[in-house]
Amino acid sequence: MRRPRTARSLLAAACALAALLTPALPAAAATAASSGGSARPQATVAQGVLRGRHDDGSGAQEFLGVPYAAPPVGDARLRAPQQPRRWTGVREAVQQAPACLQFSPFGLRDPQAVSEDCLYLDVYRPRTAHAGARLPVIVWMHGGAYSQGTGTQFGGRTMADLTGSVVVSINYRLGQLGYLGLPEITGENAQRSGSFGLMDQMAALRWTRENIAGFGGNPGNVTVSGQSAGSGSVCSLLAAPSAAGLFHRAVLQSGPCTLLRPPDGARAESQARAFAAAAGCTETAALAGCLRAASGAALVEAARTVPTSGPASGDGLLPVDPATAIGSGRWNKVPVLIGSTRSEARLFVALTQPYLTQEQYTAQVLAGYGAAGPEVLARYPVSAYGSPYLALSAVTTDSTFACQTAWTAQLFASQVPTYLYEFDDPNSPTLAGAQVPGLDESNAHSAELAYLHDFTMGDRPLTAEQVALATRMKRYWGAFARYGVPAVPGQTAWPAAGAGATVTVLTLNPAATRTGTSFGSDHQCAFWRTQPPRPV
């Protein structure tokens, strides 16, 4: 049974929009934000001395625009990342770097704030941090369907100061500059891989291991964390043999490994050749040179008809797809915190078919689910949800993110300590610019981001009640990063998910954080288990 075409398009469109971007601060504004009169913080890394700034609002210290690899430009385009250059004197670290070149049609608020010279990260630490403090470290991988996004919109000031952690947020190469399985290019590196974005992420983790002690972090206690495609990246890191030892815990938000399956080598090569042809590069012997010489604009244009599928499996970097690796027990085993939002697909449906009629909903489900279509309609009648928009959102949420999150958690839980959550705030903000008038987009994909980060893309500020939930969430995440167990005195106990047929879930709600075992029945996972898998 094939996956509904609408579900494919909804997931692709919304994953791309899940990481709308913000511009970097101008240098003058960044300098002005430094705490007036106080000594500015410094940190020493392998490349030299950095001078950051104090954040006046949170009191945390931040080091922005720190290079973790050499610029992947010119002949370095479509090659594995290299060590960053050293500098003399003190490098100012008060301005965020540009986003990597964007391969989605949605773009930035500031269309100029992009560059191929983009392999930088931001470091946030508590106001009292100092070199050698050995604080837990959280490294964040942004989402955006592997085609857009930036680490700069995910500030870590509040998380760092509240939880006593060092937070690192990174950029990595996107689109076909980050993921291109073309043998003429993959043959140039030892791992015969075109997953340069995944290589960038590993390079950032190696940089963290080598340098984070200078910021007060503990290189022996690193949590890798991501949402959407960033969570898919965490899945790949869990399965990649060369990532072993680079991190010690993992957080996966709205991107279960059983759902976000990478293409195999043959599919990746087919996509890469179609992309190269669209970019005007057709001569086999000259493909690598042609793609390195092409303008960034030409590559972005080519990707409009041939989008990337992210990292590929079957090469030396990622020999086996993550879900298979985890199921076999051959992966980088660490404690896992995993979850999703209550109504992930509301964002997807709102952005692609917000005013769906009942007739269209019925026809779509019958066409997409074949013989199972009538049962899907019986289980998800419009009358039970109030509108075709909400009914289709429930179908798509349950059949993809919700149940796949539970099944991925069960794979983990049979092998390592695993903690499962569901974010459920019926009044949560959505992404700025993504709100469709008249539609309820609460609890949609990306809804939790404003609660965990100093996130600038929420469509409205959090209320006092929501800030209280955000504080509890940060403390859970911080405790997991510190101990491998999300145990916080004075907050609801968070038990392990369990490896049985019924999983235990912590529901994150402003009124009452609670635990329960009804997640599977709430999302009709027993029914969806009988349907063919529908990975994206």
N, C-alpha and C positions, 0 to 999 in steps of 0.2 A: 504494500500500500504506500503510495507516495505521500510525501508531506504536502499540506496545502500550500499552493503558491503564495497565498497571502501571508501565511506565517513566515515563509522565508523572507519575503520583502519587508515585513514588519520588523523582524529581528535585525536584518541588515541595516535598515534605515535608522532604527532607534539606537542600535549600538553605536553607530557613527555619531549621532547627536548626543549620546550620553556624555560626551566630553567636550562640550562647547568651550571655547577658549577665551582667556583674558590676556590683554597685552602686558608686556613687561613695563615696570615703572621706569620713567625717564630717569637719567642719572641724577639730575638736580633734585627730583622729588625723593629718590632713594636716599640721597645724602641728607636731605632735610629731615627724613624720618628718624635719623639717628638720635638717640637719647641725648638731649641737650646737656652739655657740661660733663657728663660722666665718661670715664675712660672706655674707649671702644674695645670690644673683645678681640683677641687674636687667637689663632690656632696655627700650628705648624704641621704641614703635610709633606709628603716626599718631594713635591715639586717646589716648595717654598713656604713662605709665611703669608697667611691670609688675615685681613682685618675686616671683621663684620660689623654688626651694629646691634644695639638694643632696640627691641620693639616697645614703643611707648605704651601700647595698649595692654599687652600681656606681661611685659617684663622679661620675656624670653629673649635669648640671643639668637641671631640668624646670620648665616654666611651664604650669600646668594651668588648664583652664577659661577659655581666652582667647576673647573674642567676635570672630568674623570677619564677622558680619552682625547686623542688628537683629533682635530677637525677632519671629518670624513669627506673631504672635498677634492676636486681635481682627480688625480690618478688614484686617490684613496677612496673615491666613491665606489660602492659595491665591493668593498673589501672588509676583512675583519678589523675591528677597532684596534688602534695602537696606543701606546702609553702617551699620556699628555706631556707636553713640554715643560721643562723647569722654567722658573722665572727668578729674577734677581730682585732684591728689595722686598717690599711688602705689597702684595696684590690686594686692591680694594675688592671686597666681596659684598657689595651693597646694592647691586642691581641684578635682577633676574635675566637670564639669557633668553634669546628668542626661542619660540617653539620650533621643532623640526618641521621640514616642509610638509604641508598638509595635503592629503590625497582625497579629501572628501569635498563635496560641493558646498558645505555649510560655512567653512572658513572661520576667520577670527573677527573680533570686534575691530581690531587694528590689522588690516590685511598686510601691513608691512612687517609685523612682528614675527616673521618666520625666517629661517635660514637653514641651509644644509650644515652650517657650522653650529651644531646644536647639542653636542654631547656634554651637557653640563648638569649639575645637580644643586639642590639647595639643602642646607643643613640647619636644623633648628635644635637648640638645646635649652635646658632650664636656666634661669637667671643665675643660679648658684653653681652651675657646672664648671668643671675645670679638668684639665688634662689628667688622665689617670683615675678619674672618678668611677669608671667601669659601670656606667649606666646601660640599661637595655637599649637596643637599637631597633628602630622600625624603618624599613626601606619600602617606599611606596611606588607601585607601578600603576600609572594612570590607564584608563580605558579609552575607547574610541574606535573599536572595530579594526584595530591595527592600522588604521588609515588616518586618524587625526587625534589630537589631544596634546596635552603638555603637562608636565609635572608642576609648572609654576602656578597653576590655579588651586593647588592643594597645599595651602599653608599648614605648617605643623607647629606653630607657636603655642597654641593653647594645649594641644596634646602633650607637647614636650614639657611645658611648665606644670601642667596638672598632674602628670603621671611620672615625672622624673625620668623621662626617656629622651634619647636623641633620635630625632626624626629626619629621614633623608627622603627627598622626593626627586625623581629623576626624569629626564627626557631620554627617549630612545628613537632610533630611526623608524620611520613609518612608510606605509605603502610599499611600492616595489623597490624603494631605496633600502627598506628594511627587510623585505621578504621577496626574494626572486630566485626560484629554483632552476636556474638556467645552467646546464652543465659547462658551458663555455666560461662561466663565472665561478660556479661552485668548485670546479677543478683547480682553482687557484689557491685554495686553502686546504689545510691538512684534514679538516673534518668533512670536506666536500659538501659544504652546506651553504645555502643562500639565505639562511635565517639570521641576517645581520642584526636585526632588532633584538633577537634573543641573545646574540653575542654581546650586544651593547649592555643588556641587562646584567649578564654575567660579569662584564668588565666593571660595571658600577658596583657590583657586589664585591669583586676583588679589590677595587679601590677602597671600599668601605672597610674590608677586613684589614687592609694595610694602613689606613689613615684615621679610622674613627676614634682610636684611643686619644689622638690629639685634641678631639672635641669633648672628651670625657666619656665616650662610648666604650662598650665592651665588645671587642671583635669576636669573642666567644659566645655572645648572646645576641644574635641578629634574627629578627623576624622579617620575612618577606611577605608583603601584603599587596593586594591588588583588587580592582573591581572591573567587572565586565571583561573586555579583552585583557585588562591588567590581571584579572583572575586567571584567564586562559594562559597568560604568561607564567603565572605562578605554577599552574599545572605542568607546563613545559619544564620549568626549573626543577620541579619535583621528580620529573622523569629523566632529566638530562644527566648522564654519568659525570660530565665535567663540572656540574654545579655542586657535586657532593662536597659537603663541608663548608659551603659558603653561607649557609643560614641554618638556623636551629629551630625555628617554628614557621608556620605558614598560615596566612589568613586569606580566604577566598570569598569574595563578595560578589554575588550575582554573576557567577561564571563557573558553573560546575564542570568538572573535567569530562564527565560522560556526555555532556552536551556540546562543548566546544572542541570537537575533535579536529585535529589538523589534517590537511590533505597528505596523501602519500606522495612519494617521489614522482611517480608517473603523472599524477594529476597536477602537482606543482610545476613540473616541466611543461606540461601542456598549457597551463595558464601563463607561464613565463614567456613561452614562444608567442602566444597570442598577444601578450602585452608588448613584446619587442616589435612585432609587426605593426601594431597600432602606433608605436612610437617612431616608425619609419626605419627600423633596424631589421633587415631581412637577410643580409649576407652572412652566412654562418661563420666564416673565418674572421669577420670584423664585428661580430655582435658585441663583444665586451667593450671594444673601443668606441663603437657607435653609441652605446648606452652611457658611457662615461662622458662622452662629448655632448650629448643632448642637453638642451636647456631643461631646467627644473619644470618650467611651464609645459614643455612638450611631454614630459613624463607624467605630470598631473593630468593632462588632457587625455593621454592614452589610458590612464587608469579609470577614466569615467566609464569606459565600456568593458574594461577587464579589471575589476577590483581585486585587491589582494585577499588571500585566505589566511594570512598570518604564517606562523612557522610551520614548516613541513616536517613530517616524520620519515624515517627510513634512511637517514644519513648518519654521519659520525657524531653530530651534535645531539640529535634526538633520534636514536635508533628505533624506538618503539613509541607509538602514540601514548599520551599520558594515561588515559583510562585503562588501556591494556596493561601498561607497565604497573600501575597501581593494583589492578586486579590480580596480577601475577605475583605481587610481593617484591618485585625488583624495582625499587625506586628509592629516593632519598628520604628515608623515613624520619619524620619529625611530627610533633604534636600539631594538630590542625584545628583552626576555628573557621567555620564555614556557614554561609547562610544566604538568604535572599529577602526581597521585599514582598509584602503581602500580595501586591497586584502589579507585578513587573510589567506586564504587557500593556497596561493602560497608556504608557508613553508611546509605545510602538503603534498601537491602533489610532491614538489621537493624532499622530503625525502623518498617517497614511490614509485612513478612511474614517474620519471622526463622525461623519453623519450617515453611517451605514443604516440602511433600512432593514426591517425585519425580513422582507423578501430576499434581499441581498445576503443577509446573514444565513438564512436557510439554504440558499443556493450554494453559497460558498462552502459551508460545512459539508453538504451532501457531495459536492464535487471534490472536495479535498480529502475526505475520509472514506469515500467509497462505501463498502458494505457496512462499515461502522458508523457512517454518517447519521442514520436515524437514532442510534443509541446516544451519540454525542448530543444531538438536539434534545433528546429526552432528558439527558442529565444536565443540560445547560439551556433550559428554556428561557426565552427572553422575559417571560413573566416573572421569573425568579430573580432577575437581575435589574429590571427596570428599563433597560434599553439594549438594543443590539450592540452598541459600543461596549457596554459593560459585559454583556454575555460573551462576545468574541474575546474581550480582554481576559475573561476568566478561562476560556478554553485554551488560549495561547499561553497564559501564565502557568496553568496546571500541567499542560502537556509538555512544556519545555522547562522553564527555570525551576519551578517549585519541586516537581517530583524528581527531576534530574538532580537537584541539589540534595534531596533526601537520599537518593540512590548513591550519589558520590560519597556522601557522609557515611553511609553504611560500608562502602568499600574501605574507607579510611578507618572506621571505628573497629573493624575486625583486626586491625594491625597496630594502631597507635591511639593515644588519647585524642578524642575528637569531640568538639563542642559545636552544636548546631543552633542557629538563631533564625528568627523571622522578625523583620522590622515591620511594625504595624502602627503607624500614626495616621488616623483617618483625616487629619488636617495638615499633613506634611506639605511643604513647598515642592514645586517641581522645578525643572531647569528654566532659567531665564530665557525668554524667547520661544519656549516650547509649549506654553499654556494656550490651549484652544478655548475660546470663550464658550462657557456653558457646560464644559466637560469636567468631571471629577477625575483629576490625575493624581490624587493622593496615593501614596504607597507604590508609585510606579518605579520603574528602573531608574536608579541613581538617587532615589529619594533620601537614602541614608547618608549621602556624602556630606551634606551640610551639618550633620550631627557629629561627624568624626574629624572633620578638617575645618580650617579657616577657609571656607569655600566661598568663592565670590560669585558663583553662578546660580544660586538659588533665586527664585522669582520674588521672594520676599524674606524679610528677616524672621528668625525664629522667635516665637513667643517665650515668655518666662517659663511656662510649663515645658515647652520644647527644649529650651536651654537646659532645664533640669534633666530631661531625658538624655540630651547630648552629653552632659557631664557624667551620667551613669555609664553611658556607652563607652566614652573615652576611658573611664576607669576600668571597665571590663577588658577592653583591648589592651590597655597598659599593663594590667595584671597578667594577662596571657603572655605578653611580650616578656615580662620580667620572670615569670615562674613556669610558663607552659600550662598554667591553669587559670581560668578567668574568675578567680575567687577574690571578692572585694568585701571587707568587713562592712556590715551595715546595709549591704545590698542583697537582693534576692539571690540565693544560692543557685549556681548554674551547673547542673549535673552533666556528666558525659552523655553523649547521644545514645550510646549503646549500639551493639552490632546486631540486635535482633530484628525481627520484622517490623516492630513498632519503635520508632525513634523518639527520643525525648528532645524537645525544642524549648528554648528560651524565647518568649515573645517579648519584644521590646516595644512597649506602649507607654505613652506619657502618663496615663492614669494609673497603670498597674503593670509592672514587669512581672511575668509569671512563667511557670514551666508547665508543660503538658505533653500529652502523647497523641493529640488529635490531628497533627499536621497531615498525616497520610489521608485520613478520611476527609479533612477539610478541602484538600486539593484532589480528591478522587484518584489517588495514586494506584490503588489496586486495579482500577479500570485501565489507567494509562499503561500499567505494566504489561497488559495483554496486547497492546498495540505495538507495531514495529517501531524501533528506535528512530528518532528524528533528529539527529545531530545537525548543528548549523556549521 
